[in-house]
Amino acid sequence: MKLDVITLSGMNADNLLRNLGDVNFWVDSRSYNIVETTHQFWMMAAIDLVIGRAEYPAS
């Protein structure tokens, strides 16, 4: 299908996952809780953009 792969990672800057995707969202924190919360925020914002356009478009 020729789709881009998006990875979400954190912790170390040399995290191997950062090189596996076409786009990587990396959080510069060694705190697992901060990394996961940031990823959840980014995913919720992306979903809101997609669903929001259909559910409540600006007039």
Distance bins in CASP14 RR format, pairs under 12 A and 6 or more apart:
PFRMAT RR
TARGET T0000
AUTHOR 0000-0000-0000
RMODE 2
METHOD distances of the structure
MODEL  1
2 22 0 0 0 0 0 1 0 0 0 0 0
3 21 0 0 0 0 0 1 0 0 0 0 0
3 22 0 0 0 0 1 0 0 0 0 0 0
3 23 0 0 0 0 0 1 0 0 0 0 0
4 20 0 0 0 0 0 1 0 0 0 0 0
4 21 1 0 0 1 0 0 0 0 0 0 0
4 22 1 0 1 0 0 0 0 0 0 0 0
4 23 1 0 0 1 0 0 0 0 0 0 0
4 24 0 0 0 0 0 1 0 0 0 0 0
5 17 0 0 0 0 0 1 0 0 0 0 0
5 18 0 0 0 0 0 1 0 0 0 0 0
5 19 0 0 0 0 0 1 0 0 0 0 0
5 20 1 0 0 1 0 0 0 0 0 0 0
5 21 1 0 1 0 0 0 0 0 0 0 0
5 22 1 0 1 0 0 0 0 0 0 0 0
5 23 1 0 0 1 0 0 0 0 0 0 0
5 24 0 0 0 0 1 0 0 0 0 0 0
5 25 0 0 0 0 0 1 0 0 0 0 0
6 17 0 0 0 0 0 1 0 0 0 0 0
6 18 0 0 0 0 0 1 0 0 0 0 0
6 20 0 0 0 0 0 1 0 0 0 0 0
6 21 1 0 0 1 0 0 0 0 0 0 0
6 22 1 0 0 1 0 0 0 0 0 0 0
6 23 1 0 1 0 0 0 0 0 0 0 0
6 24 1 0 0 1 0 0 0 0 0 0 0
6 25 1 0 0 1 0 0 0 0 0 0 0
6 26 0 0 0 0 0 1 0 0 0 0 0
6 39 0 0 0 0 0 1 0 0 0 0 0
6 42 0 0 0 0 1 0 0 0 0 0 0
6 43 0 0 0 0 1 0 0 0 0 0 0
6 46 0 0 0 0 1 0 0 0 0 0 0
7 15 0 0 0 0 1 0 0 0 0 0 0
7 16 0 0 0 0 0 1 0 0 0 0 0
7 17 1 0 1 0 0 0 0 0 0 0 0
7 18 1 0 0 1 0 0 0 0 0 0 0
7 19 0 0 0 0 1 0 0 0 0 0 0
7 20 1 0 1 0 0 0 0 0 0 0 0
7 21 1 0 1 0 0 0 0 0 0 0 0
7 22 0 0 0 0 1 0 0 0 0 0 0
7 23 1 0 0 1 0 0 0 0 0 0 0
7 24 1 0 1 0 0 0 0 0 0 0 0
7 25 1 0 0 1 0 0 0 0 0 0 0
7 26 0 0 0 0 1 0 0 0 0 0 0
7 27 0 0 0 0 0 1 0 0 0 0 0
7 39 0 0 0 0 0 1 0 0 0 0 0
7 42 0 0 0 0 0 1 0 0 0 0 0
8 15 0 0 0 0 0 1 0 0 0 0 0
8 17 0 0 0 0 1 0 0 0 0 0 0
8 18 0 0 0 0 1 0 0 0 0 0 0
8 20 0 0 0 0 0 1 0 0 0 0 0
8 21 0 0 0 0 0 1 0 0 0 0 0
8 23 0 0 0 0 1 0 0 0 0 0 0
8 24 1 0 0 1 0 0 0 0 0 0 0
8 25 1 0 1 0 0 0 0 0 0 0 0
8 26 1 0 0 1 0 0 0 0 0 0 0
8 27 0 0 0 0 1 0 0 0 0 0 0
8 35 0 0 0 0 1 0 0 0 0 0 0
8 36 0 0 0 0 1 0 0 0 0 0 0
8 37 0 0 0 0 0 1 0 0 0 0 0
8 38 0 0 0 0 1 0 0 0 0 0 0
8 39 1 0 1 0 0 0 0 0 0 0 0
8 40 0 0 0 0 1 0 0 0 0 0 0
8 41 0 0 0 0 0 1 0 0 0 0 0
8 42 1 0 0 1 0 0 0 0 0 0 0
8 43 1 0 0 1 0 0 0 0 0 0 0
8 46 0 0 0 0 0 1 0 0 0 0 0
9 15 1 0 1 0 0 0 0 0 0 0 0
9 16 0 0 0 0 1 0 0 0 0 0 0
9 17 1 0 1 0 0 0 0 0 0 0 0
9 18 1 0 1 0 0 0 0 0 0 0 0
9 19 0 0 0 0 1 0 0 0 0 0 0
9 20 0 0 0 0 1 0 0 0 0 0 0
9 21 0 0 0 0 1 0 0 0 0 0 0
9 23 0 0 0 0 0 1 0 0 0 0 0
9 24 1 0 0 1 0 0 0 0 0 0 0
9 25 1 0 0 1 0 0 0 0 0 0 0
9 26 1 0 1 0 0 0 0 0 0 0 0
9 27 1 0 0 1 0 0 0 0 0 0 0
9 28 0 0 0 0 0 1 0 0 0 0 0
9 29 0 0 0 0 0 1 0 0 0 0 0
9 32 0 0 0 0 0 1 0 0 0 0 0
9 35 1 0 0 1 0 0 0 0 0 0 0
9 36 0 0 0 0 0 1 0 0 0 0 0
9 38 0 0 0 0 0 1 0 0 0 0 0
9 39 0 0 0 0 1 0 0 0 0 0 0
9 42 0 0 0 0 0 1 0 0 0 0 0
10 16 0 0 0 0 0 1 0 0 0 0 0
10 17 0 0 0 0 1 0 0 0 0 0 0
10 18 0 0 0 0 1 0 0 0 0 0 0
10 24 0 0 0 0 1 0 0 0 0 0 0
10 25 0 0 0 0 1 0 0 0 0 0 0
10 26 1 0 1 0 0 0 0 0 0 0 0
10 27 1 0 1 0 0 0 0 0 0 0 0
10 28 1 0 0 1 0 0 0 0 0 0 0
10 29 1 0 0 1 0 0 0 0 0 0 0
10 30 0 0 0 0 1 0 0 0 0 0 0
10 31 0 0 0 0 1 0 0 0 0 0 0
10 32 0 0 0 0 1 0 0 0 0 0 0
10 33 0 0 0 0 0 1 0 0 0 0 0
10 34 0 0 0 0 1 0 0 0 0 0 0
10 35 1 0 1 0 0 0 0 0 0 0 0
10 36 0 0 0 0 1 0 0 0 0 0 0
10 37 0 0 0 0 0 1 0 0 0 0 0
10 38 0 0 0 0 1 0 0 0 0 0 0
10 39 0 0 0 0 1 0 0 0 0 0 0
11 17 0 0 0 0 1 0 0 0 0 0 0
11 18 0 0 0 0 0 1 0 0 0 0 0
11 26 0 0 0 0 1 0 0 0 0 0 0
11 27 0 0 0 0 1 0 0 0 0 0 0
11 28 0 0 0 0 1 0 0 0 0 0 0
11 29 1 0 0 1 0 0 0 0 0 0 0
11 30 1 0 1 0 0 0 0 0 0 0 0
11 31 0 0 0 0 1 0 0 0 0 0 0
11 32 1 0 0 1 0 0 0 0 0 0 0
11 33 0 0 0 0 0 1 0 0 0 0 0
11 34 0 0 0 0 0 1 0 0 0 0 0
11 35 1 0 0 1 0 0 0 0 0 0 0
11 36 0 0 0 0 0 1 0 0 0 0 0
11 38 0 0 0 0 0 1 0 0 0 0 0
11 39 0 0 0 0 0 1 0 0 0 0 0
12 18 0 0 0 0 1 0 0 0 0 0 0
12 26 0 0 0 0 1 0 0 0 0 0 0
12 27 0 0 0 0 0 1 0 0 0 0 0
12 28 0 0 0 0 1 0 0 0 0 0 0
12 29 0 0 0 0 0 1 0 0 0 0 0
12 30 1 0 0 1 0 0 0 0 0 0 0
12 35 0 0 0 0 0 1 0 0 0 0 0
13 19 0 0 0 0 0 1 0 0 0 0 0
13 24 0 0 0 0 0 1 0 0 0 0 0
13 26 1 0 0 1 0 0 0 0 0 0 0
13 27 0 0 0 0 0 1 0 0 0 0 0
13 28 1 0 0 1 0 0 0 0 0 0 0
13 29 0 0 0 0 0 1 0 0 0 0 0
13 30 0 0 0 0 0 1 0 0 0 0 0
14 26 0 0 0 0 0 1 0 0 0 0 0
15 21 0 0 0 0 0 1 0 0 0 0 0
15 24 0 0 0 0 1 0 0 0 0 0 0
15 25 0 0 0 0 0 1 0 0 0 0 0
15 26 1 0 0 1 0 0 0 0 0 0 0
15 27 0 0 0 0 0 1 0 0 0 0 0
15 28 0 0 0 0 0 1 0 0 0 0 0
15 29 0 0 0 0 0 1 0 0 0 0 0
15 30 0 0 0 0 0 1 0 0 0 0 0
15 35 0 0 0 0 0 1 0 0 0 0 0
16 24 0 0 0 0 0 1 0 0 0 0 0
16 26 0 0 0 0 0 1 0 0 0 0 0
17 23 0 0 0 0 0 1 0 0 0 0 0
17 24 1 0 0 1 0 0 0 0 0 0 0
17 25 0 0 0 0 0 1 0 0 0 0 0
17 26 0 0 0 0 1 0 0 0 0 0 0
17 27 0 0 0 0 0 1 0 0 0 0 0
17 35 0 0 0 0 0 1 0 0 0 0 0
17 39 0 0 0 0 0 1 0 0 0 0 0
18 24 1 0 1 0 0 0 0 0 0 0 0
18 25 0 0 0 0 1 0 0 0 0 0 0
18 26 1 0 1 0 0 0 0 0 0 0 0
18 27 0 0 0 0 0 1 0 0 0 0 0
18 28 0 0 0 0 0 1 0 0 0 0 0
19 26 0 0 0 0 0 1 0 0 0 0 0
20 26 0 0 0 0 0 1 0 0 0 0 0
23 42 0 0 0 0 0 1 0 0 0 0 0
23 46 0 0 0 0 0 1 0 0 0 0 0
24 39 0 0 0 0 0 1 0 0 0 0 0
24 42 0 0 0 0 0 1 0 0 0 0 0
25 35 0 0 0 0 0 1 0 0 0 0 0
25 38 0 0 0 0 1 0 0 0 0 0 0
25 39 1 0 0 1 0 0 0 0 0 0 0
25 40 0 0 0 0 0 1 0 0 0 0 0
25 41 0 0 0 0 0 1 0 0 0 0 0
25 42 1 0 1 0 0 0 0 0 0 0 0
25 43 0 0 0 0 1 0 0 0 0 0 0
25 45 0 0 0 0 0 1 0 0 0 0 0
25 46 0 0 0 0 1 0 0 0 0 0 0
26 35 0 0 0 0 1 0 0 0 0 0 0
26 38 0 0 0 0 1 0 0 0 0 0 0
26 39 0 0 0 0 1 0 0 0 0 0 0
26 42 0 0 0 0 0 1 0 0 0 0 0
27 33 0 0 0 0 0 1 0 0 0 0 0
27 34 1 0 0 1 0 0 0 0 0 0 0
27 35 1 0 1 0 0 0 0 0 0 0 0
27 36 0 0 0 0 1 0 0 0 0 0 0
27 37 0 0 0 0 1 0 0 0 0 0 0
27 38 1 0 1 0 0 0 0 0 0 0 0
27 39 1 0 0 1 0 0 0 0 0 0 0
27 40 0 0 0 0 0 1 0 0 0 0 0
27 41 0 0 0 0 0 1 0 0 0 0 0
27 42 0 0 0 0 1 0 0 0 0 0 0
28 34 0 0 0 0 1 0 0 0 0 0 0
28 35 0 0 0 0 1 0 0 0 0 0 0
28 38 0 0 0 0 1 0 0 0 0 0 0
29 35 1 0 1 0 0 0 0 0 0 0 0
29 36 0 0 0 0 1 0 0 0 0 0 0
29 37 0 0 0 0 1 0 0 0 0 0 0
29 38 1 0 0 1 0 0 0 0 0 0 0
29 39 0 0 0 0 0 1 0 0 0 0 0
31 37 0 0 0 0 1 0 0 0 0 0 0
31 38 0 0 0 0 1 0 0 0 0 0 0
32 38 0 0 0 0 0 1 0 0 0 0 0
32 39 0 0 0 0 0 1 0 0 0 0 0
33 39 0 0 0 0 0 1 0 0 0 0 0
33 40 0 0 0 0 0 1 0 0 0 0 0
34 40 0 0 0 0 0 1 0 0 0 0 0
34 41 0 0 0 0 0 1 0 0 0 0 0
35 41 0 0 0 0 0 1 0 0 0 0 0
35 42 0 0 0 0 0 1 0 0 0 0 0
36 42 0 0 0 0 0 1 0 0 0 0 0
36 43 0 0 0 0 0 1 0 0 0 0 0
37 43 0 0 0 0 0 1 0 0 0 0 0
37 44 0 0 0 0 0 1 0 0 0 0 0
38 44 0 0 0 0 0 1 0 0 0 0 0
38 45 0 0 0 0 0 1 0 0 0 0 0
39 45 0 0 0 0 0 1 0 0 0 0 0
39 46 0 0 0 0 0 1 0 0 0 0 0
40 46 0 0 0 0 0 1 0 0 0 0 0
40 47 0 0 0 0 0 1 0 0 0 0 0
41 47 0 0 0 0 0 1 0 0 0 0 0
41 48 0 0 0 0 0 1 0 0 0 0 0
42 48 0 0 0 0 0 1 0 0 0 0 0
42 49 0 0 0 0 0 1 0 0 0 0 0
43 49 0 0 0 0 0 1 0 0 0 0 0
43 50 0 0 0 0 0 1 0 0 0 0 0
44 50 0 0 0 0 0 1 0 0 0 0 0
44 51 0 0 0 0 0 1 0 0 0 0 0
44 52 0 0 0 0 0 1 0 0 0 0 0
45 51 0 0 0 0 0 1 0 0 0 0 0
45 52 0 0 0 0 0 1 0 0 0 0 0
46 52 0 0 0 0 0 1 0 0 0 0 0
46 53 0 0 0 0 0 1 0 0 0 0 0
47 53 0 0 0 0 0 1 0 0 0 0 0
47 54 0 0 0 0 0 1 0 0 0 0 0
47 55 0 0 0 0 0 1 0 0 0 0 0
48 54 0 0 0 0 0 1 0 0 0 0 0
48 55 0 0 0 0 1 0 0 0 0 0 0
48 56 0 0 0 0 1 0 0 0 0 0 0
49 55 0 0 0 0 0 1 0 0 0 0 0
49 56 0 0 0 0 0 1 0 0 0 0 0
49 57 0 0 0 0 0 1 0 0 0 0 0
51 57 0 0 0 0 0 1 0 0 0 0 0
52 58 0 0 0 0 1 0 0 0 0 0 0
END
